[in-house]
Amino acid sequence: MRIRGIEPRRIKPEFNFAAVRFSMRIVGLTGGIGSGKSTVSNLFKGHGIPVVDADVVARNVLKKGTGGWRKVVAAFGDEILLPNGEVDRPKLGQVVFNDPDKRQLLNRYYRYF
């Protein structure tokens, strides 16, 4: 399968990304549920293109015991935690999506992590 602008070959493991970083492009991949983001992301990975998954980064920021977790718990209280101490993401979502000030606060925390 070919992706427009990408040669169908793998990048060699010894490829020096630092040498070409100024000529590299950053691509943002967005879309709704079931739109094929994971498929395209896997194609990129298969061609040796580095991929950063914002969903994974966001989950890691809120892992129990991390700096992000401590800030969020301090700001929103223990009521956003599951019994195991992890953040109840749907509950946190309800809190921040019903209050623009709280959403802005959460977004500020994410910027630093």
Backbone as numpy.savetxt, mean C-alpha at the origin, in Angstrom:
# Nx Ny Nz CAx CAy CAz Cx Cy Cz
2.73 -12.90 -23.47 1.89 -11.73 -23.47 2.78 -10.50 -23.47
2.40 -9.49 -24.21 3.16 -8.24 -24.28 2.40 -7.12 -23.59
3.12 -6.32 -22.89 2.57 -5.10 -22.31 3.16 -3.96 -23.11
2.33 -3.05 -23.52 2.79 -1.95 -24.36 3.98 -1.24 -23.70
5.07 -1.14 -24.43 6.25 -0.44 -23.94 7.18 -1.30 -23.10
6.84 -2.57 -22.89 7.69 -3.45 -22.08 8.11 -4.63 -22.94
9.39 -4.83 -23.02 9.90 -5.97 -23.78 9.63 -7.25 -23.00
9.24 -8.32 -23.70 8.93 -9.59 -23.02 10.18 -10.35 -22.62
10.93 -9.81 -21.69 12.13 -10.47 -21.17 12.25 -10.15 -19.69
13.00 -10.95 -19.02 13.21 -10.72 -17.59 14.45 -9.86 -17.39
14.40 -9.01 -16.39 15.57 -8.21 -16.04 16.53 -9.12 -15.29
17.79 -9.05 -15.65 18.79 -9.89 -15.00 18.92 -9.50 -13.53
19.17 -10.49 -12.66 19.28 -10.19 -11.23 20.36 -9.16 -10.91
21.42 -9.11 -11.73 22.50 -8.16 -11.46 22.23 -6.79 -12.07
21.02 -6.58 -12.58 20.65 -5.31 -13.19 20.83 -4.18 -12.18
21.47 -3.10 -12.60 21.77 -1.98 -11.71 20.67 -0.92 -11.82
19.67 -1.00 -10.93 18.56 -0.05 -10.96 19.04 1.37 -10.68
20.04 1.52 -9.82 20.52 2.86 -9.45 21.07 3.59 -10.67
21.67 2.86 -11.60 22.27 3.49 -12.77 21.23 4.08 -13.71
20.01 3.58 -13.66 18.99 4.07 -14.60 17.80 4.71 -13.89
17.94 5.00 -12.62 16.79 5.49 -11.87 16.20 6.77 -12.42
17.01 7.61 -13.05 16.48 8.86 -13.58 15.71 8.65 -14.87
15.91 7.52 -15.52 15.17 7.25 -16.75 13.97 6.33 -16.51
13.81 5.87 -15.27 12.69 4.99 -14.95 11.41 5.80 -14.80
10.32 5.15 -15.03 9.02 5.79 -14.86 8.30 5.16 -13.68
7.50 5.98 -13.02 6.66 5.49 -11.94 5.24 5.42 -12.48
4.63 4.25 -12.32 3.29 4.02 -12.84 2.36 3.78 -11.67
1.25 4.48 -11.63 0.22 4.24 -10.62 -0.85 3.35 -11.21
-1.17 2.28 -10.53 -2.15 1.31 -11.01 -3.39 1.40 -10.13
-4.49 1.86 -10.70 -5.72 2.02 -9.93 -6.87 1.33 -10.64
-7.95 1.14 -9.92 -9.15 0.55 -10.52 -10.05 -0.02 -9.45
-11.24 -0.31 -9.83 -12.23 -0.86 -8.91 -11.98 -2.32 -8.61
-12.81 -2.88 -7.75 -12.72 -4.30 -7.40 -12.93 -5.14 -8.65
-12.05 -6.10 -8.87 -12.19 -7.01 -10.00 -11.81 -6.41 -11.34
-11.09 -5.29 -11.33 -10.75 -4.63 -12.59 -9.45 -5.12 -13.21
-8.71 -5.97 -12.49 -7.49 -6.54 -13.05 -6.20 -5.96 -12.50
-6.27 -5.21 -11.41 -5.06 -4.62 -10.84 -4.04 -5.70 -10.47
-4.49 -6.75 -9.82 -3.57 -7.81 -9.41 -2.97 -8.51 -10.61
-3.76 -8.70 -11.64 -3.25 -9.34 -12.86 -2.14 -8.51 -13.48
-2.37 -7.23 -13.63 -1.35 -6.35 -14.21 -0.13 -6.27 -13.30
-0.36 -6.18 -12.00 0.74 -6.14 -11.04 1.60 -7.40 -11.16
0.96 -8.55 -11.28 1.70 -9.81 -11.44 2.45 -9.86 -12.76
1.88 -9.28 -13.82 2.60 -9.20 -15.09 3.85 -8.34 -14.94
3.71 -7.22 -14.27 4.88 -6.37 -14.03 5.95 -7.15 -13.29
5.56 -7.81 -12.19 6.51 -8.59 -11.40 7.17 -9.67 -12.25
6.38 -10.31 -13.11 6.90 -11.36 -13.97 7.95 -10.86 -14.95
7.91 -9.58 -15.25 8.89 -8.97 -16.14 10.03 -8.30 -15.36
10.06 -8.55 -14.05 11.15 -8.02 -13.24 10.97 -6.56 -12.84
9.77 -6.04 -13.00 9.51 -4.64 -12.65 9.13 -4.57 -11.17
9.83 -3.74 -10.41 9.50 -3.62 -8.98 8.08 -3.08 -8.79
7.35 -3.67 -7.85 5.97 -3.27 -7.57 5.85 -2.97 -6.07
5.25 -1.83 -5.75 4.93 -1.48 -4.37 3.42 -1.51 -4.25
2.90 -2.36 -3.40 1.45 -2.49 -3.21 1.03 -1.63 -2.03
0.30 -0.55 -2.32 -0.11 0.39 -1.27 -1.00 -0.28 -0.22
-1.79 -1.28 -0.61 -2.63 -1.98 0.37 -1.78 -2.72 1.39
-0.71 -3.35 0.93 0.19 -4.07 1.83 0.90 -3.08 2.76
1.35 -1.96 2.19 2.02 -0.94 3.00 1.06 -0.43 4.08
-0.19 -0.15 3.70 -1.18 0.37 4.65 -1.45 -0.64 5.77
-1.53 -1.93 5.43 -1.75 -2.95 6.46 -0.56 -3.03 7.41
0.64 -2.92 6.86 1.85 -2.99 7.70 1.95 -1.81 8.66
1.48 -0.65 8.24 1.52 0.54 9.11 0.71 0.30 10.37
-0.39 -0.46 10.25 -1.29 -0.66 11.39 -1.07 -1.98 12.13
0.01 -2.70 11.81 0.27 -3.96 12.52 0.49 -3.69 14.00
-0.01 -4.60 14.80 0.08 -4.48 16.26 1.51 -4.22 16.71
1.66 -3.18 17.53 2.97 -2.87 18.10 3.81 -1.89 17.30
3.42 -1.58 16.07 4.20 -0.64 15.26 3.93 0.79 15.70
4.75 1.71 15.23 4.55 3.12 15.55 3.21 3.63 15.05
2.81 3.20 13.86 1.51 3.61 13.32 0.37 3.09 14.17
0.48 1.84 14.60 -0.54 1.24 15.46 -0.68 2.04 16.76
0.47 2.38 17.39 0.43 3.14 18.65 -0.23 4.50 18.47
0.10 5.20 17.39 -0.49 6.52 17.15 -1.99 6.42 16.92
-2.41 5.44 16.13 -3.83 5.29 15.81 -4.62 4.90 17.05
-4.09 3.99 17.85 -4.79 3.59 19.09 -4.86 4.77 20.05
-3.79 5.55 20.14 -3.80 6.73 21.02 -4.85 7.74 20.56
-5.02 7.88 19.25 -5.95 8.88 18.71 -7.40 8.41 18.72
-7.63 7.11 18.46 -9.00 6.63 18.26 -9.49 5.70 19.37
-8.61 5.32 20.28 -9.01 4.52 21.42 -9.03 3.02 21.18
-9.14 2.28 22.28 -9.14 0.81 22.23 -10.36 0.23 21.53
-11.41 1.03 21.37 -12.63 0.51 20.74 -12.43 0.16 19.26
-11.30 0.57 18.67 -11.04 0.20 17.27 -10.19 -1.07 17.18
-9.95 -1.72 18.33 -9.12 -2.93 18.34 -9.97 -4.19 18.39
-9.45 -5.23 17.75 -10.02 -6.57 17.86 -9.56 -7.18 19.18
-10.17 -8.29 19.62 -9.73 -8.93 20.87 -8.24 -9.31 20.89
-7.66 -9.58 19.71 -6.24 -9.95 19.66 -5.31 -8.73 19.63
-5.88 -7.52 19.68 -5.07 -6.31 19.71 -4.79 -5.68 18.36
-5.14 -6.39 17.30 -4.96 -5.81 15.95 -6.05 -4.77 15.71
-5.79 -3.84 14.79 -6.78 -2.82 14.45 -7.93 -3.47 13.69
-9.13 -3.17 14.10 -10.34 -3.60 13.38 -10.53 -2.61 12.24
-9.99 -2.94 11.09 -9.97 -2.01 9.96 -11.37 -1.56 9.53
-12.36 -2.45 9.45 -13.70 -1.97 9.10 -14.26 -0.98 10.13
-13.99 -1.25 11.41 -14.49 -0.33 12.45 -13.78 1.02 12.35
-12.47 0.99 12.15 -11.72 2.24 11.96 -12.24 2.99 10.74
-12.55 2.24 9.69 -13.11 2.85 8.49 -14.41 3.57 8.76
-15.28 2.94 9.54 -16.56 3.59 9.90 -16.31 4.89 10.64
-15.36 4.87 11.55 -15.07 6.07 12.34 -14.57 7.20 11.45
-13.58 6.91 10.61 -12.95 7.99 9.84 -13.78 8.43 8.64
-14.59 7.54 8.08 -15.38 7.96 6.92 -16.65 8.69 7.31
-16.97 8.70 8.60 -18.12 9.48 9.08 -17.70 10.81 9.69
-16.40 11.05 9.77 -15.91 12.28 10.39 -14.70 12.79 9.61
-14.87 13.86 8.82 -13.77 14.37 7.99 -12.52 14.75 8.81
-12.71 15.26 10.02 -11.55 15.63 10.84 -10.75 14.39 11.26
-11.45 13.33 11.62 -10.75 12.09 12.00 -10.08 11.44 10.79
-10.73 11.53 9.63 -10.13 10.99 8.41 -8.84 11.75 8.09
-8.87 13.06 8.23 -7.68 13.87 7.98 -6.56 13.51 8.97
-6.92 13.29 10.22 -5.94 12.88 11.22 -5.29 11.55 10.84
-6.10 10.57 10.47 -5.56 9.27 10.07 -4.65 9.41 8.85
-5.06 10.20 7.87 -4.23 10.42 6.68 -2.90 11.06 7.05
-2.91 11.97 8.00 -1.66 12.59 8.46 -0.72 11.54 9.05
-1.26 10.61 9.82 -0.42 9.56 10.40 0.19 8.68 9.31
-0.60 8.35 8.30 -0.09 7.49 7.23 1.06 8.14 6.48
1.04 9.43 6.34 2.10 10.12 5.60 3.48 9.87 6.20
3.53 9.73 7.52 4.82 9.58 8.19 5.32 8.15 8.20
4.47 7.21 7.86 4.88 5.81 7.89 4.88 5.25 6.51
